[in-house]
Amino acid sequence: MTDDLLRDGDVDLAMQKAFRWGFEDDEDQHRLGLRDIMQRLREDRQEVLARAESTDSQTGGEGEETFEVDADTDDDVDLVQLAGKMERMERSLRAIESLDDIAGLDPDLVDSFLTDTEKSWLDQWSNMRGKLLDEGLAIEAGNRLELTPRAVRRIGEHVLRTIFTAVEEPGGGEHEMRRRGRMGSQAETSAPWQFGDPFSLNLSRTIMNGLLRSGPSRRMSLAPEDFEVYERESRGSVATVLLIDMSRSMFYNGCWDAAKRSALALDTLMRGQFQRDDLEIAGFSERAQRLTLTELPSLAWNEYSHGTNLEDGLRLARELLRPFTGKTRQIVLITDGEPTAYLDGSEARFEHPPTENVFDATMREVARCTRENIRINTFLLAESATMEGFAERYSRLNRGRLIHVDPGNLGSYLLRDFLRNRSSVMR
């Protein structure tokens, strides 16, 4: 359901699509959908009608042939009557508009014409809404479902796994980037000692390792592999604002769900491997807004919002990064075109094609970020001569990176770039 959920931003709609059409699992195996059951019934009914027609032609229309309904019954029925019941079953399935309608199916028809696998599948879907609620993956908000933080983390893990699976040559060290600091305050965790590490020995863990290795005895000896040292907090932590273009073109160009996927994957990566780092997410169209991770999967594009106010987006990102003065700070910008709006006092001015007013206002905000030592790394998702020239201009001023990328590869490029940059910070 992740794909449809990120595309449409609606939990119930994503469930409906998975129910009707099925889906491909992580092993690329097709999982059953309502369409598959109806197609199977239609083919079986056509076979029954063909047998009835064949019987009529052989008997001159006076004879009858019976057809066994299933392997567990001795009841035989007229073929035409059987085909009629199968058609009723098919119509009943076609009439399902919501998962609640499953309970209204005729149980006799279900028992007669659906396989055990199909019956089990229907039972699972009839309880799906309750299962999501019971497992803490969704909550009811009025007459619709909303995802919980636990569900969003599950989606992020799936997206991250999918992105890394798609990377054919991830490169050395890009999956595991744990590096202990040599300075900073001592943490409560410890790790095996390696040659060159400060010898801040965790004595209790070291002795325990020696006992486990040598077994109980009157004399205990320690080997280098038994030593564990306290980890120290790295001073190379990073604060990042992922700044996502939410303008009209991002939706029409198919970039919107790619940007949401990347945000979820980056959050999951940082939670798992860089727990001392900080990530904020913001979006901008006519105005900028801070986004929470929980609302991100179901966040819908606002068709009534006009403009690409990059100036306001950079302003908000800079304010979000202000508390993290002791960390390396960066803005990761995802956009597909040039800015077309700027702030005139408290008013957002929309100007398309973009004028010098738009570019000048945006450059002033870039200059503020640069003075505060905030790097702006831009992922440009579409070819635009105007935007490319402008992005090169502000990247030179800010000393940030400009990366051209296809929307389909955004996630893998963004994560790999983050890991490379993160590695250089840790050193």
N, C-alpha and C positions, 0 to 999 in steps of 0.2 A: 504493500500500500504506500510505501514511502514515495515512489515516483509520482503517483497521482496526487498525494497529499502536498508535496512540495510544488507541484505544478498548479493545482487548483486552490490550495489553502483551505480545504474543507474536509473534516474528518469523515462526516457522514457520506459525502460524495465519493471519497476515496474508498470507503467500505462498499458502497454500491457498485463501483466499477470493478473492484476485485471480485465481488459476488457474481456479477453478470458475466464478466469476460475471463475470469481466472487470471493467472499471473505466472511469470517465470521465476522459479526459486533460485537460490544461490548456486545450484548446480545446473542451471539452465534447463531444468525440467519443468514442463507445463503442469500447473496445478489446476484442478477442476474448476469450471465456472458454469453458471446456469446455461450459457449458450451451448456448452458441450453436451449437457444433458438433453436439451431440446433437439439438438442436431442428431443425437443418437436415437431419440424417440421417433423423429421424423424418418430416419432411414429404416428403422424397424417397421414403422407403419406402412411405408412404401413397399417393403418386402411382403407384408401381410396382404396388402391390396393386390400385389402382383400374383400371389399364390391364389387369391380368391378369383381373379380374372382367369388364371390358368385352369382352375377347377371348373369354372362356368363353361369355358370353351371345350373342355373334355366331356362334360356331361350334358351339354346343350342347355345349361342354365337350370336343370332340374335337380342336380345333385348338390350335396353340401360336404365340405371338408371341415374337419375340426382342427383347432390349433391349440396346443398346450400353452397356457398363460405363463407358467414358470415351472421350475423343476420340483417345487414343493407342493404342488396341488394336482389333484386328479380332475379338476373341473375343466371341461373343454367347452369352448364357445364357438359360435359361428364366426367365420373370419371377418365378415363385414361388420358385425357387431363389435368384434374385438378391435378392429381398426377405428371404429367410432369412439370407443372408450380411450384408446391411445391418443386420439386427437383431442378429446376433452382434457386429458392429462397435460398435453402440450399447451393447450390454450390456458389452463390454470397457471402453469409456470410462466407463460408469457405475460400474464396479467399481474404478476408480482411487481409492485411499485416500491415497496419498502420491506425491510427484513421482518417487520411485524406481520406482513401478509403470509409468511410461511405457515403460520399456525392455522390459517384458513384453508389449507389444501385438504382435499378429500382423502382421508386416511386409507380408504379401500383402494383408491386409484394409486396412491403412493406405494402401498404394499404390493399391488399387482404389477406395476410397470417400472418401478425404480429398483436398481440393484442395491445390495447391502452397502456398497461404498457410497452410492448416491444418497441413500437414506441417512447414513452417518454424516455426510457432508451437509445435508440440510439441517440436521440437528445441531451441528456445530455453528452454522451461520445463524440459526434462530436464537442461539444463546450468545452470539458474539458481542452484542452491545453490553449485556450484563457481565460478560467475562472481562471486557476492557475496564469496566467500572470496578469489578471485584479485585482485579490485579493492580489497581492503582495507576492504570495507564491513561485513563480519561476521567473527566468529571462532567456532570450535566450542567450546562449553562442555558437555562430556558428550555427550548425544545431541540437543542443541538449539543453535540459533544465537543469538548475542548481537551487538548492534550495536557498531561501533567508533566512536570520536570523529568520524572522518571522515564516517561515515554519519549521525550525529546532526546534524552541521553541515549536511549536505545536506537533511535533514528540516527543520531550522530555516529554511534559506533558502526551501524550498518553502512552509512555513507563513507566513513573513513576506511572501512575494510574494502569497500568496493573501489574506492579511488586507488588505494595501494595495490590492490589486485591488478588494476588496469595498467599500472606502471611496470613495463617489461624489465627495465634495468634501473632499479631504484638508486643504485650507487652505494658505496660503502658508508655505513654509519647513519643512514638516513632514517632508519626505523628506531634505533636505540641511540639517544643522544644524551644519556645520563653522564654528567661530568661533575665530580666533586670539586668544590672550591678549596683553595689553599689558604684563604683568608676569610674573615667574617666570623660571626658568632657560631658557637658549637651547637649542632642540632642533636636531637635525641636518638637519631637513627645511626646505625653503623653499617660498615661494608667491609668485605675482605681487603686486607692491606695489600698494596702493590708497591713494588720498588719505586722509591721516589716520593711516596706519600708522606705527609707529616705523621710522626709516630704518636698520635693521640690515642692511646690504647684503650679499648673497651675491655676491661679485665674480665668481667663476668662472662661475656660472650666468648672471649678467647679461651678461658678455662673450660667452658662447656664444650667448645669445639674439640679441644684436646681430649676430653673424656669420651666424647662420642667416637672419636677416631681410634683411640687406643683401648677403649673398654675399661672396666673396673680393675684396678690394681693398686698395690701399696705405693708405687712410685708412678707419677705421671710426668710424661715428657711433652714438650710443646714443639711443634714444627712450624715453619714459616706460613704454611697454609692455614694454620689455626688462628693466626692473628686477625683480629678485627679492629678497625679504627673508627672513631667517631667521624661522621660526615660533617663538613662545615658548609654553611650557607654560601652559595656562590654570590659574588657581587655582580655577576653578569646577567641579572634578571632583566626581563623586557616587559614593557607595557605597550600594548598594541590596541589601536582602534581600527576595526574593520569597517570601512566607510563604503556603503553600497549605494550605487545610483538606482533610484526607484522611479525614474522617469518613464514616460510612455514608450519610448523606443526600446527600453530594456525588456519590456513585456513583449512587444511585437517581434523583436529580434531573437526571442527564445533565450535571453541571457538571464532572466529573472530567477528561474528555478536553479540555474547553474550557480548563481551568486549565493542563493540560500544554502545549497548543498555545501559550498565551500566554507561558509560561515560555520555550519554545524560540524563539519569535519575538522576545521581548525580549532574550534572550542574543545572537541573531544581529544584531539592530539595534545593540546596544552594541558588539559586536566590530567591526562595519563602520564605525560613525560616531563612537563615543565610546570609543576604545581606552584612554584613561586612566581611565575609570570602572571600577568593580568591581561584580560581581553575585554574590551568594550565593543559593542556593535552599534552603528548608527546608520541611518538611511537619509537620503535627501532627494527631493524633487523640487517643488516650489519652495518648501522650507525643509530644514533638517530636523530629525527627531531621533532620540535615543531609542534603541530597540532592545528588548529582552530576549534571551534565548528561548524562553518558553513560547513566546508568541511568534517566533520566526517561522516555523514550519507552516503555520496556517495564515501567515501574513499575506493579505491580498493586495494587489496593485490597485492604487486609487486612480480611476480613470478621469476623475474630475480635477485632478491636480495637474497644473501645467508648469513646465519649465524644469531646468536642470540647474539648481542653485548650488553650484560647487562651493562658492564662497561661504555660504551658510553651513554647508557640510564641514568644511575645514575649520570654521570657527567653533562649531560644536565639538569636533574631534579634539581640537586644541584645548578646550575647556575640560573635556573628559580626561585628558592626559595631565592636566595641571597638578593633581595631587601626587603624581608618581615622579617627583623630581630626582629621586635617587636611582632611577632606573633608565636604561636605554629606552627611548620613546620613539614610536613610529606610527604612521598612518598608512594602512594598506587600502588603497583606493581601487574600487572595481567600477568601471564606467565603460560606456560604449559610444560616447560622443562628447561634443564640446558643450561648455556651459552656456545656458540661455537665460539665466536669471541672476539677479544680484539684489542686495539689500540697499534700499534708499531710506535711511533712518530705520523705522520699524516696518516699512512696507517692502514687499518683494516685487521687483520690477521684472517683467517678462519681455525679452527682446529677441526675436528670431527673424532673420539670421542674427547671430550674436554681434553686438556692437563693441566698440572699444570700452564703453562703460562697463560691460560685463567682464571683459578680460582684465581691465585695470583693477576692478574691485576684487577679482579672484587673485590677481597677482599680489595685491596688498596683503591678503590673508596668507598667501604662500610665504611672503616675506616675514610675517609675524611668526609663523611656524618655524622658519629658518632661524630667526633670532632666538627662539626658545629651544633650539637644538632638537627639533622634531623632524624626522625624515619622512618624506612622502614617497612611497613606492606605488607606482601606478600600473594596474593591469588593464590594458586597453583591449576591449573585446570586439571592436569593429574598425574597419578601415575608414578613416576620415582624415583628409589632408589638413583640414582646419584644426582638428583636435590634435593630430599628431604634431603639427608645428607648435601649437600652444603647449602641449605636454612636454615636448623637448625643451621649450623655453623655461618653464617653471622647474623642470627637473635639473637643469643646469644651475639655476639659482639655488635650489634647495639641496643639491647633490644627492637626490634620490634616484631610484631606478625606474626606468620605463620599460615595460614588458608587453609585447604584443602577443596575444594568445587567442586561440579559437575557444568559443564558449564550452564546447564539449571537453576540452582539456584544461579548463580553468582550475578545477580542484587539484589535479596532480601538479600543475605548474606552481600554484600558490603554495601548496604544502612543501614542495621541494625547495622553493625559494625561501620559505620561512625557515626550514631546517638548515639550509646553507648559511643564511644570515644569522640564525641563532647559534650555530657552531662558531662563527667568527666572534660573536659577542662573548661566548663562554671562554674563548681563548684569551 
